[in-house]
Amino acid sequence: MSLDDLAPQSWAGADDVVIVGGGLAGLFCALKLGERPITIVTAAPLGDGASSAWAQGGIAAAVGLGDSAEAHAADTVAAGAGIVDVEIARLMTREASDRIADLLAFGVPFDRDLEGKLLLSREAAHSERRIVRVNGDLAGRAIMGALVAAVRRKANIRVLEGFAAESLVTRGRFVTGVSARRIGDPSGRPVQVIGRAVVLATGGIGHLYAVTTNPPEARGAGLAMAARAGALLADLEFVQFHPTAIAVGRDPAPLATEALRGEGSVLVDSAGRRIMEGVHPDLDLAPRDIVARAVYQAAQAGGAFLDARDAVGNRFPTRFPTVFAACQTAGIDPTREPIPVAPAAHYHMGGVLTDANGRSSLDGLWACGETASTGAHGANRLASNSLLEAVVFAARIAEDIQGLTPAAPATARMRGEPADHDGSLPDSAATATLRRTMTDLVGVLRDGPQLTRAIETLDRLRREAIGADFANMATSALLIAISAERRKESRGAHMRSDFAAPREEWERRSTISLKDALDSLGQNAVELAAS
Ligand SMILES: Cc1cc2nc3c(=O)[nH]c(=O)nc-3n(C[C@H](O)[C@H](O)[C@H](O)COP(=O)(O)OP(=O)(O)OC[C@H]3O[C@@H](n4cnc5c(N)ncnc54)[C@H](O)[C@@H]3O)c2cc1C
């Protein structure tokens, strides 16, 4: 049965393509879908509530003289600690320059030199200068600004802002839409948005942790929705912790971009000693997981700091305006004093298992951006590869959908729903318990007994959950904890003190389904339906 064999009346008045999420992945996919009727359902108003808008570094692309897609792929594979899908990494790095060209065409003002060539900078674990950026550390804001404007100009794209998707609508094996509810109206009726193709682009899971750099909307809704509909998920145990979130008690924690270390800033402990000396030959530019663990240990032992006084000094306000503003708000002058830092949940390598065209294991469901797991990142993402992955696979999904399903005729209903709230999803005491559990027990350093405790707590929270939003959070958190417990080794971002080394039998990606997870907890299919 193909999508079009479903009874035609089921599509009557239906949308053509439904995209859940208005970050870079969702917007780019919508723009690449051409003139088809598209509905974007997004929890926050466009431009808000998306990690994409907060990206400081930029996008990795081998567009410089002497660089190559192969070299970029090799760095990606090396960072991924043995489990990157090499073919996926190769196609992603090969398609990078075309996607940069698309972004330029959508109006993104990437930094250029006097000859008009793209200015490139270097980040940790990249062998070349290949990060395309905007105005120093403003890449995310500029990229999203251009894409939001481009989407707003398109009459074929309807944007439902302020609606949180809660579950996928299915018919047999097919995903046929999403059920969403207006934020701030928990007792209101959910609305169903039905389409021929559904693309999940709901971003990451950082907000499942008490200390994170992600916006509150990054709470794993896409993962949980896909899991509850029966999709396979992959590599969930691999959560990247950014080593240098600014530790001033803010939620989310502001980020001190890695580019600061690229420019020579150094990590020091409370006694002023270099933290990375003797830890890794690349010192402060070592892979992110290694730096995060060293910073975590220094922070536990009395404090960790990023010292940018010599390397950046007075250029700080112009070179890194976002970081400078965050420091100023916290009463820190980074030109004169070291910045207190701590690791924070930052990026999820795992997600909905997808193939090279972004297809999930369920018919009619695609996923891209941070909510997907393409295999490009393995156990550890290379810096600035996530924006790249978002655009490469969003474009591939658009092409796949174009090839698979003829466009529905455009209708006259292309009007958006403006947000009538401030865009924030509510948090509760149970949410605080969940987030603390994740940071304390499923964090930078893990072990078996801690993970078992986490699973017990998260499963209880999931079973007692009131409301779809929290049930989704608890489901995603539980699946991450179970995946972390199952991987009895240390690899990339997944570090276990009870299995401190990598093990050959684990040199592979992991997959999990909700049914499989609940079976392992002795719960049955009735539970699954209710979860
Ligand atoms: C501070 C920071 C700096 C970063 N810097 C870089 C960088 O320099 N380079 C790089 O490559 N990567 C960087 N990253 C990572 C990168 O920004 C993200 O991985 C990427 O932007 C994810 O894009 P996305 O479209 O998948 O998700 P997002 O941009 O997070 O968008 C997700 C969208 O889904 C919506 N949403 C969520 N849940 C629901 C729901 N239930 N219903 C409806 N809508 C929902 C959100 O409102 C949002 O619109 C950074 C991340 C952070 C947090």
The ligand as an ORCA input file, in Angstrom:
! r2SCAN-3c Opt
* xyz 0 1
  C      23.880     27.509     22.630
  C      24.061     26.585     21.458
  C      25.066     26.813     20.530
  C      25.226     25.963     19.431
  N      26.185     26.237     18.498
  C      26.268     25.475     17.389
  C      27.147     25.809     16.334
  O      27.852     26.808     16.394
  N      27.187     24.996     15.254
  C      26.423     23.879     15.130
  O      26.506     23.173     14.116
  N      25.557     23.553     16.111
  C      25.450     24.324     17.217
  N      24.558     23.990     18.200
  C      23.652     22.862     17.973
  C      22.604     23.276     16.952
  O      22.200     24.604     17.222
  C      21.381     22.368     16.985
  O      21.749     21.038     16.966
  C      20.497     22.647     15.776
  O      20.218     24.023     15.712
  C      19.217     21.856     15.873
  O      18.336     22.338     14.887
  P      16.860     21.759     14.867
  O      16.146     22.480     13.798
  O      16.928     20.299     14.829
  O      16.274     22.123     16.312
  P      15.909     23.535     16.946
  O      16.617     24.637     16.270
  O      16.089     23.405     18.411
  O      14.368     23.694     16.606
  C      13.413     22.840     17.184
  C      12.046     23.411     16.904
  O      11.048     22.494     17.339
  C      10.080     23.180     18.120
  N       9.461     22.199     19.005
  C      10.005     21.473     20.004
  N       9.085     20.653     20.540
  C       7.927     20.853     19.848
  C       6.618     20.306     19.920
  N       6.293     19.371     20.820
  N       5.677     20.749     19.056
  C       5.972     21.706     18.144
  N       7.208     22.251     18.029
  C       8.165     21.830     18.873
  C      10.860     24.302     18.793
  O      10.027     25.331     19.244
  C      11.740     24.717     17.624
  O      11.024     25.533     16.745
  C      24.397     24.833     19.300
  C      23.390     24.589     20.236
  C      23.215     25.458     21.296
  C      22.121     25.187     22.285
*
